[in-house]
């Protein structure tokens, strides 16, 4: 996922606004908690260990701008321009597309209508929780989050496990840097690296969760947990929802 910045000539006011969005500065006072709780109630039951992370994580902070498909076009949406619409969009169980082709919403200007395929997004929270449950993430696990994206999924893992248990990787250094800033703005400092997850990885982990597509399964993912685990030694299972489960002994990976 390569990023190419796109700026319109002379739009100095946009550049200033982008800097504020990137650095996670609070643009206005909003009570986002009821919206986040509504989302938590929708995707997790009250007894779930994931209910509180959803209810306590401000997803809108990670998606200040996104692309919305309307009338055959991708229109730019800027959250702070309409706080209620921002919270309703961010706290819905749906994916928010943040980049089309090489144009990230953070770098777009009014009037941009990019064509092509989505290349980065904030994955719908219900699917994230489904993957986390499939991976059987538990207390004390070191988790590798492959595909940092906006950083929202990383924030949920930090809220559930503590940021010392979480590492997130993405090939795009813009995505990792802005996600790190937005995570820090709400108190989390997980390890975040701009690396290709199909190559050598920056540590050893008990669980791997990926929101990116990989083909074939990288051998490095099967040689993670405290001693090499051979590729041929893993069991692979694909569920009807398209989630891939790898297992070798006590080690598990979930790929969606």
Secondary structure, DSSP 8 states (H G I E B T S, - for coil): --------TT-HHHHHHHHHHHTT---S----HHHHHHHHHHHS-TTSTTHHHHHT--GGGG-SEEEEEETTEEEEEEGGGSHHHHHHHHTSSS-EEEEETTEEGGG--TT----S-EEEEE--HHHHHHHHHHHT--TT--EEEE--TTSHHHHHHHHHH-GGGEEEEES-HHHHHHHHHHHHHTT---EEEE--TTS--SS--SEEEE-S--SS--GGGGS-SSS---GGG-EEEE-TTS-EEEEETTEEEEE-
